[in-house]
Amino acid sequence: MGTLTAIELAQEIVAFCERTGALRGTTALDPGHRRQFHWPPHPISYDYHVLASDWSGKATLDIDGETFDVDIAKTPHGTFGRIRTLWNEAKGKTEAEVLTALRKGVEPLFARQRAIGECLEQKARFAGHIRDLEPLSLLKLLFCDDRDVANEARTEIETRASLKVFGHALIVILNDRCHPMRRSAQWCVLDLFEDIRSFCDTDDLESRAIQAMKDLIMGAEDDFARTIYKAGVVLGGHLPGEKGGPVLIECLSASSKVGRRAAIHGLFHVVEWHPDSKAVVLAALHHAAAADPEPVLRQYALSMAADIANGNLDHVSDPLFPEEER
């Protein structure tokens, strides 16, 4: 496809989200917690001091339609097998037992690689390195069903911020209402926007990003991955100047109760970084404490106002709604 411009990347992500929504439905899914992936696993042969000369046997193993060469070592401690290309080892009493263990051992790796391949709209598992992917593929991986993959893509995008090609597409992701895994992707974008000027280096882009965060808070139907909470944190604690405060005050009247909760929390950080805004923020929180239709949020606004007024370094914990309690 060649090198894409910032606008072309944004257009590709719009089309990608629409395709995925058409295939999987547009309801946001809860991505769950991130589970960190570690590979390769500890080589068990090291624990038994298997020597290089012990790996004299050979076998093959079919996994998901692929054939892999297996090195076999038969020792007084048992039989060992390794698939060098997959960095995986196993131990058993017999060679057959070792091959079964090797197949089971690579399941986490293959599950991750299949998730990457599917997200990149490929039929095969992805056996490469995320660090070698081009910007469009990295942006797609923010939507991966595996949140650890999305986080790795986020880290790689962060290291390439100087390319100045991601800003438009990241705003598109915040505005997306089609991809079922958008909450995880949006969380990644918001984490990147903690240093917003690295990605939105013009006033126009920054304004569009702020509007996208506001829209996200205003109409949020859920707070999967604590994405809406994160939007409040970015607006309240990471924007240059005092741009986030007025936006969060507007969000106190959001139709979304999780959005109003995020706004209440975000306003604590506004005052934390911009003490001159204290009076305005307190007035807004006291109004919310009297007017919010949710009793739990009325109490939350009142408690947050007290923490701010008293100059507390920490604030009351965010309340949970009944449907969020586990």
N, C-alpha and C positions, 0 to 999 in steps of 0.2 A: 504493500500500500504506500510505501515511502514515508517520508517525514511529514507529519500532519501539523498544521498551524493550530494555535489555541482555539480558534473558532471552529475549525474542522473537528478537533477532538471533542468539543462540546456537542457538535451535531451528531457525531458518532455515538456518544453516550446517550443522547436523547433516543436515537434509533434503537440502541441496545436495550434500554429500559422498556421501551414500548414492545419490542419483540418478546422480551421475557415476560412482561405482564400479559401479553396475549397467550403465551404458552402455559403459564403457571398461575395466572390470576393476580389481581392487583392488591389483594388484602395484605397488609404488612404482617410478617411473621416474626415471632419472638426468636431472635438468634441464640438465645441462651447465653451462658457464660463462655468466655474464651478459655479454651483448653490448650495450653502451650504444648507444642510438638517438639520432641527432641529426637534427633536421628544423627548418627547411628546409635543403636543401643550398645550397651557394654559388651565387648566380645568375650564370650564365656571361655574361649580357649586360653585367654590370658590367665584365668584363675587356675588352670590346670597345667600351665607351662608347656602347652603343645608347641613343639618345635617346627620350624619351617620344613624340615625333612620329613615330618610326620604326614604332611598333606600330600600323600602319594596317590590316593584314590580319586576316581572321577565318576561323576554321575550327571544326569540332567533332570530338570524339574520343570513341569509345565504349570504356569500360573496365569490364569485369565487369558489363555490363548498365546502366551509368550513362553519361549523355552529358554531356560537359564542353565549355564554350566555351574556345577557344584563341585567344590573340592571336598574330599573325604579324608579324614584322619582317624585311624583305628589305633587306640592306645589302651594301656591297662586301666585307664579311668573311664573308658567308654568310647563311643563313636561320636565324632564331631563332623559337622558339615558347615560350609560357608559358601555364600554367593557373593563373590567379590564385587560385582557390579552394583549390588544392592546394599553392601556393607552390613550383611546380616549373617549371624552364626546361630547354630543350635547344637545341642548335645542329646544323645539318646543311647539306648542299649543296642539298637540295630540301625542299619542304614535306612530302612523304611521308616523307622520312628523319627530319625533325624530329618528326613525329607518332609514328613508331615509337620514337624515342628517349624521347619524353615518356611513352609507355606503359610502357616498360621502367624509366624513372626513378622512377615512383611505386610500383613493385613492393614495395620495402621498407616504405613507408608503408601500403599496402593489406594487406600480410601482418600487420603489427602491429595494424591496425584490425580485421582479421578475427579475429585471436587474441583481442582484447578482446571483440568481439561474441560469439564462441563461448563464452567464459568466462562472459559475462553471460547466456548462454542466449538470445541474440538471433539472428535469421536474417541480419541485415544487418551490414555492417562498422560499427564504432563510429567516428563522425566527430566526436564531441564532445571534451570535455576531462575528464581523470580528476579534476581538482580540483573539478569540478562535480557529481560523483557523490555519492549518499547513502551512509551507512555500510555498508549491506548489500552494495552493489555493490563498494565498496572491499575489503571482506572477501573477496568472491568472487574479486577480481582477484589476491589473494595466491596463488591456485592457477593463475594463467595459465601457459600453456605457454611464453610469452615471459617470461623472468626479469626483464628490464628493466621490463616492465609491472608485475610483482609488486613490484619495488623502488619504483617510482613510487607505487603504492598504499600501500606501507608508509610512505613518507615523508609521504603525505597523512594517513594514520591518526595518525602521530606528531604532526602539527600540530594534530590535533583531539582530543588526549588529554583535554583539559579537559571534553569532553562526557561523560566517564565512562560510556560505553555499550559499550566494546569488550572489557572484561576477560573476561566470561563466554565470548564467542565466541572470543577468542584462546586460552583454555584448551581449548575444544572442538577447535580446530585442532591443538594439540599432542597431543591425545588421539585424533585421527583416524587410522584405519587403513584407510580406504576410497578416498580420492581418489588417483589415480596420481601427481599432482604435489604430494603433500603435503610432500615434503622441502623444496622451495623455499618453500612457504607457512610451514612450521615454522621455517625459518631466519629468515624475516621476523619471525615472532612472537618468536623468541628475541632478535633484534636490538632489538625494541621493549622486551623485558623486561630489557634492560640498565638501564632505568629503570623497574623493575617497579612501584613504588608509583604511578607516573602512571596505570597501567592496573588494578592490583589494589590498591585503596586501603583494603582492610579486611584484617584478619588472616586471615579465612576464605578470601578470594579468593587472597591470597598463598600460603597453605598449599596450596590446590588447584593453583595454578600450579607450586609446588615439587614436588608429587606428580606432576604431569603431566610435568615435566622428568625426574624420577627414572624414571618408567615408560618414557619415551622412550629413555633410556639403557639401562635394564635389558633391554629386549627388542629393541633395534635390529637389523635384519637387514642393514643397509647404512649407509654414511655418505655417501650422495649429498648434494651441496652442502655437505659438511662440517657437516651439521646436528647430528649427535650430538656432534662436537667442540665446536660452539657451545654446546650445552646444558651441557657441562662447564665452559666458560669463564664462562657466566652464573652457574651455581651456585657456582663457585669465586671469582669476582672481582666480582660485581655485586649480590649480595644484602646487605641490611642485616644488621648483626650477624654472627654466625657460624653462620647457618642452613644454609649450603651444605656446610660441611665434613663433618658427620655423614652427610649424604645421599650425598656422593661416596665416603666410606669404605664405606658400604653397597654402592655401585655397583661397588666393586672385586671383588665376587663376582657380578656380573651374568652371565647366561647368554650375553650378547652380547660378543664379543671387541672389537668397535668401541666398545661401551659401556664396557668396562673400560679401554680406551685413553683414552677421553675423561675417565674418572674420574681416572686417573693424572695426566693433564695438568692437570685442574682443581684438583687438590690443591696444585700449585705455587702457584697464585694464592690459595688459601686462606691459606697461610702468608705469602705476600707481603703480604696485607692484614691478617692476624690472626696476628702472630708468636707469640702465646701458644699457638697450636694446633700448634706445630712438633713437639713430642715425640709427640703423638698421631698426627699425620700420618706422621711418620717410621716409627713402629711399624707403622702400617697398610701403608705402602709396602714395608717389609722383609718383612712377612708375604706380600704379593702377590709379591714377588721370589722367594719360596721356593715359593709354592703355585700360581701361575697356570699353567694347562695349556698356554699358548702360550709357547714359549721366547722369542720376540721381546718379549713383554710382561713376562716375568720380567726380562730385561735392561733394558727401558725403566723399569720400576719401580725397579730398583737404581740406574740412572743418575740418575733424577729425585730419588731420596732423597739421592744424593751432592750434587747441585746445591743442594738445600734445606739440607743439613747444612753445606755450605761457604758458604752465604749468597750464592750466585751471583745476579746480576741477571737472567740469562737461563737458559734450561734447554735440555736436549738436545732435538733435533728429534723430532717424533712419527714412529714407524716406520710403514712401509707394509706391508700384508699382500701376499702374492704376487698375489692376484687384483686388487689395486688398482694395481699397477705398470703403467705404460703403456709 
